[in-house]
């Protein structure tokens, strides 16, 4: 495997799955014919057993060889939405860190869809493909508050040595929620709206 092959496999492991077009955007955008190059490389990686492919959708979905989710899983669209969010961020600025579904601890603690260090700041990201009830969102925010109050986040490996920072919580997608009165900052916006706000 060459460096690019390894990078494709690493992205499939990180995002759990990607469409052919995602792989073209992430790894072949600089080429003259991104889709042609992507198809050729994916065909070879499939032949060599390094990636798996689900052909059940109009657009094929690719997985790492050691697949963690089923090809018909309801979570596929969720993981594709996380990958799309990442692609939007990197069009503006490459995130220094981008983790998919990082584990923050045990039961009762938050389960962000992603953790990113982007534009010089840490972010926990919740990607909402459907509108949640206020009760469900309040429970989600309560878990973040519990984590905030625990102080466990101060021990995260990414923390600066001189000043401990709790990440901003960024809710992207469907719905607007009551988020006031929290001891940490909560944003509800698209990537475009956030870029305007940061400027």
C-alpha positions in Angstrom: 0.0 0.0 0.0 1.2 3.5 -0.8 0.8 6.5 1.4 -2.5 7.6 -0.3 -3.9 4.0 0.1 -3.1 4.1 3.8 -4.7 7.5 4.1 -7.9 6.2 2.5 -8.1 3.2 4.7 -7.3 5.4 7.8 -10.2 7.7 6.8 -12.6 4.7 6.4 -11.6 3.6 9.9 -12.1 7.1 11.3 -15.4 7.8 9.7 -16.7 4.2 9.7 -17.8 4.6 6.1 -17.5 7.0 3.1 -19.1 7.3 -0.3 -17.0 7.2 -3.4 -17.5 11.0 -3.8 -16.3 11.6 -0.2 -13.1 9.7 -1.0 -12.7 11.6 -4.2 -13.1 14.9 -2.3 -10.7 13.9 0.4 -8.0 12.2 -1.6 -8.2 13.0 -5.3 -9.5 16.6 -5.5 -6.1 17.8 -6.7 -6.1 15.4 -9.7 -7.4 16.2 -13.2 -10.0 13.4 -13.1 -10.9 12.8 -9.4 -13.7 10.3 -10.0 -11.8 8.2 -12.5 -8.8 8.0 -10.2 -11.0 7.2 -7.2 -12.7 4.4 -9.0 -9.4 2.8 -10.1 -7.9 3.0 -6.6 -11.0 1.7 -4.9 -11.3 -1.2 -7.3 -7.8 -2.2 -6.5 -8.3 -1.8 -2.8 -11.4 -4.0 -2.9 -9.6 -6.6 -5.0 -6.8 -6.7 -2.4 -9.3 -7.1 0.4 -8.3 -3.8 2.1 -11.8 -2.2 1.8 -15.3 -3.5 1.6 -18.2 -2.0 -0.4 -21.9 -2.0 -0.1 -23.6 -1.8 -3.5 -27.2 -1.6 -2.1 -27.5 2.1 -2.7 -27.3 4.1 -5.9 -24.0 5.6 -4.6 -21.7 2.8 -3.3 -20.6 3.0 0.3 -17.1 1.9 1.3 -16.0 0.5 4.7 -12.7 -0.6 6.2 -11.9 -4.3 5.8 -12.8 -4.9 9.4 -16.3 -3.4 9.2 -17.8 -2.1 12.5 -21.2 -1.4 11.1 -23.6 -3.5 8.9 -24.0 -2.4 5.3 -27.7 -1.8 6.0 -27.2 0.0 9.3 -29.4 3.0 10.1 -26.2 4.8 11.3 -24.6 4.9 7.8 -26.4 8.3 7.0 -25.3 9.6 10.4 -21.6 8.7 9.7 -21.8 10.2 6.2 -23.2 13.4 7.7 -20.2 13.6 10.0 -17.9 13.1 7.1 -19.7 15.9 5.2 -19.3 18.2 8.2 -15.6 17.5 8.2 -15.3 18.3 4.5 -17.1 21.6 5.1 -14.6 22.5 7.9 -11.6 21.6 5.8 -12.7 23.8 2.9 -12.3 26.7 5.3 -9.4 25.4 7.4 -8.0 21.9 8.0 -8.9 20.9 11.6 -5.9 20.2 13.7 -7.8 17.3 15.2 -11.0 15.5 14.2 -12.3 12.5 16.1 -15.5 10.7 15.3 -17.6 9.7 18.3 -14.8 10.2 20.9 -15.3 8.4 24.2 -15.5 10.9 27.1 -16.1 8.4 29.9 -18.7 6.1 31.2 -22.5 5.9 31.4 -24.3 9.2 31.8 -21.6 11.3 30.1 -21.9 13.0 26.8 -21.3 11.2 23.5 -20.4 13.8 20.9 -20.6 13.0 17.3 -17.2 14.6 16.8 -14.5 16.4 18.6 -12.5 18.9 16.6 -9.8 21.5 17.1 -10.6 24.0 14.4 -9.8 27.7 14.0 -7.6 27.4 17.1 -10.5 26.3 19.4 -11.8 22.9 20.7 -15.3 21.9 19.8 -17.7 19.1 20.7 -20.1 18.7 17.8 -23.6 17.3 17.7 -24.9 16.7 14.2 -28.7 16.6 14.2 -30.2 15.0 11.1 -33.7 15.1 12.7 -35.3 17.5 15.2 -35.1 16.3 18.8 -37.7 17.0 21.4 -36.8 19.6 24.0 -36.7 16.9 26.6 -34.1 14.8 24.7 -32.0 17.8 23.9 -32.1 18.9 27.6 -31.0 15.5 28.7 -28.1 15.7 26.2 -27.1 19.1 27.5 -27.3 17.9 31.1 -24.8 15.2 30.3 -22.4 17.9 28.9 -23.0 19.9 32.1 -22.3 16.9 34.3 -19.0 16.3 32.4 -18.1 20.0 32.7 -18.7 20.0 36.5 -16.7 16.7 36.9 -13.5 18.5 35.7 -12.4 15.2 33.9 -12.1 17.2 30.6 -9.1 19.0 32.1 -7.1 15.8 31.8 -7.7 15.4 28.0 -4.4 14.9 26.1 -5.2 17.8 23.7 -5.5 20.4 26.6 -2.9 23.2 26.5 -0.4 23.0 29.4 -0.9 26.6 30.7 -4.7 27.0 30.5 -7.5 24.3 30.7 -10.3 25.0 28.2 -13.8 23.3 28.0 -14.7 22.9 24.3 -17.5 24.9 22.8 -20.6 22.8 22.1 -21.7 23.2 18.5 -25.1 21.8 17.4 -25.3 21.5 13.6 -28.4 20.7 11.6 -32.1 20.3 12.2 -33.9 22.4 14.9 -33.2 25.2 17.3 -33.2 24.5 21.0 -33.3 26.3 24.3 -29.7 26.1 25.4 -29.3 29.1 27.8 -28.0 29.1 31.3 -25.2 26.5 30.8 -21.7 27.0 32.3 -20.2 26.5 28.8 -20.8 28.1 25.4 -23.4 26.5 23.1 -23.7 27.4 19.4 -26.4 26.4 17.0 -25.4 27.1 13.4 -24.3 25.9 10.0 -20.6 26.0 9.1 -21.2 29.0 7.0 -22.9 30.9 9.8 -20.1 30.0 12.2 -17.5 31.3 9.8 -19.3 34.6 9.6 -19.5 34.7 13.4 -15.8 34.0 13.9 -14.8 36.7 11.4 
